[in-house]
Amino acid sequence: MNKNNLKSFLDEKAEHYECLDFIEDDPIQIPHLFIKKEDIEIAGFLTSIIAWGQRKTIINNAKKLMLWMDNDPHNFLLHHEDSDLKQFTSFVHRTFNADDLLYFIYRLSKMYKEEGGLEDVFTRLYTESESLQVAIASFKEIFFNDEHLQRSEKHLPNPIKGSSAKRMNMFLRWMVRSDEKEVDFGLWKNIPISALYLPLDVHTGNVSRELGLLSRKQNDSKALEEVMIQLRKFDSVDPVKYDFALFGMGVNKEVGEE
């Protein structure tokens, strides 16, 4: 398939998979439970942190977190007391356990009370670097600048050290990207959609290789840069719209999931 035909093919698949039906089976349904901007971004962030493994389990555990936060996450972060955290001590999602979660709640609470919240922090870091991958690495450094268990650091990525930062790039897609389909939220207006990166995972990686968009075998930061060169050639303004095409074809076993 030549490049022009491949672009048309991916455009068609992106159009097909980016629809409200996509939300029903995807973790993005959790932030879609909310209307308030801060609730959406907090719910999205915490959901993205545990977004690996079976999607059903991710969604169920994210719903549990929202329930424990009284389905009012911003208010909870601002006003909870120590006694409100007791139920969180039983939480576990794969290797993300209660100790990790309690630190994340503490740090997010401080971020919203003292630092303007997730949007302000990410926007400042992007403005300073003009690179979301550098901003993600800097965010990790800032997030863990309070006393914490070393083990908790593995739950935020560092693209500078080789991570594809799949979950964080997915969260940023949710917050920054917008279009008429209303799947992504487009809440953050000071980071350009063109700066976003593909949430590179097993599905998008396998399909990208099958289509000739990616030659590198590992799903790491180098692979991410390689595939983004191609996607930006297809659409320089909204390159990550192709996440819907690549992920949709992968999860539905159309391409690259033999």
C-alpha positions in Angstrom: 0.0 0.0 0.0 1.5 3.3 -1.0 1.6 6.3 1.4 -1.4 8.1 -0.2 -3.5 4.9 0.0 -2.3 4.2 3.5 -3.3 7.7 4.6 -6.8 7.3 3.1 -7.1 3.9 4.7 -6.1 5.3 8.2 -8.3 8.3 7.8 -11.3 6.1 7.1 -10.5 3.8 10.1 -10.0 6.8 12.4 -13.3 8.2 11.3 -15.0 4.8 11.9 -13.5 4.0 15.4 -13.7 7.5 16.8 -17.4 7.5 17.9 -19.4 7.6 21.1 -19.6 3.8 21.0 -15.8 3.8 21.6 -16.4 5.2 25.1 -18.6 2.2 26.3 -15.7 -0.2 26.4 -12.8 2.2 27.1 -11.3 3.6 30.3 -12.1 7.1 28.9 -15.7 6.4 30.1 -14.5 7.3 33.7 -13.8 11.0 33.1 -16.9 11.1 31.0 -18.9 10.5 34.2 -18.2 14.1 35.1 -18.9 17.6 33.9 -16.7 19.8 36.1 -13.3 20.4 34.4 -11.2 19.5 37.5 -13.2 16.4 38.1 -12.6 15.3 34.5 -8.9 15.8 34.7 -8.5 14.2 38.1 -10.6 11.2 37.1 -8.7 10.9 33.8 -5.3 11.1 35.5 -6.0 8.4 38.1 -7.7 6.2 35.5 -4.7 6.5 33.2 -2.3 5.6 35.9 -4.0 2.2 36.3 -4.7 1.7 32.6 -2.9 -1.5 31.9 -4.3 -5.0 31.9 -7.9 -5.9 31.0 -10.0 -2.9 30.2 -12.9 -4.3 32.2 -10.7 -4.5 35.3 -9.3 -1.0 34.7 -12.8 0.4 34.5 -14.1 -1.4 37.6 -11.1 -0.3 39.7 -11.3 3.3 38.4 -15.1 3.4 39.3 -14.2 2.1 42.8 -11.7 5.0 43.2 -14.3 7.5 42.1 -16.9 6.0 44.5 -14.4 6.3 47.4 -13.9 9.9 46.4 -17.6 10.4 46.8 -17.9 10.8 43.0 -16.6 14.3 43.6 -12.8 14.0 43.1 -11.8 17.6 43.1 -13.7 18.4 46.2 -12.3 15.3 47.8 -8.8 16.3 47.1 -9.3 19.7 48.6 -11.3 18.8 51.7 -10.7 15.2 52.7 -9.6 14.2 56.2 -7.2 11.4 57.2 -10.2 9.3 58.3 -11.6 9.5 54.7 -8.5 7.6 53.4 -9.0 4.4 55.4 -10.9 2.6 52.6 -8.1 3.3 50.2 -5.7 1.1 52.1 -7.3 -2.0 50.5 -6.8 -0.9 47.0 -4.7 -2.8 44.5 -4.5 -2.8 40.8 -1.7 -5.1 39.5 1.5 -3.5 40.9 -0.2 -0.2 41.9 -1.1 -0.7 45.5 -2.5 1.3 48.4 0.9 2.9 49.3 1.2 4.2 45.8 -2.4 5.4 45.7 -2.2 7.3 49.0 0.9 9.1 47.8 -0.8 10.0 44.5 -3.8 11.3 46.4 -1.6 13.4 48.7 0.4 14.8 45.8 -2.6 15.6 43.7 -4.2 17.3 46.6 -1.2 19.5 47.1 -1.0 20.2 43.4 -4.6 21.5 43.3 -4.2 23.4 46.6 -0.9 25.1 45.9 0.2 24.7 42.2 -2.9 25.4 40.1 -3.7 21.8 39.3 -2.8 19.4 36.5 -3.4 21.7 33.6 -1.4 24.6 35.0 1.6 22.3 35.8 1.6 20.5 32.4 1.1 23.8 30.5 4.0 25.4 32.2 6.3 22.4 31.6 5.3 22.2 28.0 5.8 26.0 27.5 9.2 25.8 29.0 10.3 22.8 26.8 8.1 22.9 23.8 8.1 19.1 24.0 5.4 17.0 25.7 7.9 14.2 26.2 10.3 16.5 28.1 7.2 17.8 30.0 6.2 14.3 31.0 9.7 13.6 32.3 9.7 16.9 34.2 6.2 16.2 35.6 7.5 13.0 37.1 10.3 14.9 38.8 7.9 17.4 40.2 5.4 14.8 41.3 7.9 12.9 43.3 9.5 15.9 45.0 7.9 15.0 48.3 8.8 12.1 50.6 7.7 8.9 49.0 8.4 5.2 48.6 10.9 4.5 45.7 8.6 1.9 44.4 5.9 4.5 43.5 8.1 6.1 40.9 7.6 3.3 38.5 4.0 4.4 38.0 4.9 7.6 36.2 7.0 7.4 33.0 10.2 9.1 31.9 10.5 9.3 28.1 14.0 10.7 28.4 15.0 7.3 29.8 13.3 5.4 27.1 9.7 5.0 28.1 7.0 5.3 25.5 4.8 6.9 28.2 1.7 5.2 26.8 -0.6 6.0 29.7 0.5 9.6 30.1 0.2 10.2 26.4 -3.3 8.7 26.5 -4.2 11.1 29.4 -2.8 14.1 27.5 -4.8 13.0 24.4 -7.9 13.0 26.5 -7.3 16.5 27.9 -5.8 18.3 24.9 -7.5 16.9 21.8 -11.0 17.8 20.8 -13.2 17.4 17.8 -16.8 17.0 16.8 -17.0 13.4 18.0 -16.8 14.4 21.7 -14.7 11.3 22.7 -11.7 13.4 23.8 -12.4 16.4 26.0 -10.2 19.3 24.6 -10.2 21.0 28.0 -6.6 22.2 27.9 -6.3 25.0 25.4 -2.7 26.1 25.8 -1.1 22.9 24.5 -1.4 22.4 20.8 -3.0 19.2 19.5 -0.1 18.9 17.1 2.2 18.4 20.0 0.5 15.2 21.2 2.0 11.7 20.9 0.5 8.4 20.2 -0.3 6.2 23.2 2.0 3.4 21.9 1.0 0.0 23.3 0.9 -3.6 22.1 -2.1 -3.0 19.8 -1.0 0.3 18.2 2.6 -1.0 17.9 1.7 -4.3 16.2 -0.7 -2.6 13.7 1.9 0.1 13.0 4.5 -2.6 12.2 2.1 -4.5 10.0 1.3 -1.3 8.0 5.0 -0.4 7.7 4.8 2.7 9.9 7.2 1.2 12.5 10.3 -1.0 12.1 11.6 -1.0 15.7 10.6 -4.1 17.7 10.4 -2.5 21.1 7.5 -0.2 22.1 9.8 2.4 23.6 10.5 6.1 23.1 12.5 5.5 20.0 9.7 3.6 18.4 7.3 6.3 19.4 9.4 9.0 17.7 9.6 6.7 14.6 5.9 6.2 14.3 5.1 9.9 15.0 7.2 11.0 12.1 4.9 9.0 9.8 1.7 10.1 11.5 2.6 13.7 11.4 3.2 13.4 7.6 -0.4 12.2 7.3 -1.9 14.9 9.5 0.4 17.6 11.0 -2.4 19.2 12.9 -4.0 16.2 14.6 -1.6 13.2 14.2 -2.9 11.3 17.2 -6.4 10.9 15.7 -4.8 7.8 14.2 -4.7 6.3 17.6 -8.3 5.4 17.1 -7.5 3.6 13.8 -4.4 1.8 15.1 -5.9 0.8 18.4 -9.3 -0.1 17.0 -7.9 -2.3 14.3 -5.6 -4.0 16.8 -8.2 -4.7 19.5 -10.7 -5.9 16.9 -8.0 -8.1 15.3 -8.3 -6.5 11.9 -4.5 -6.0 11.5 -1.4 -7.0 13.3 -2.9 -9.2 16.0 -2.2 -12.6 14.6 
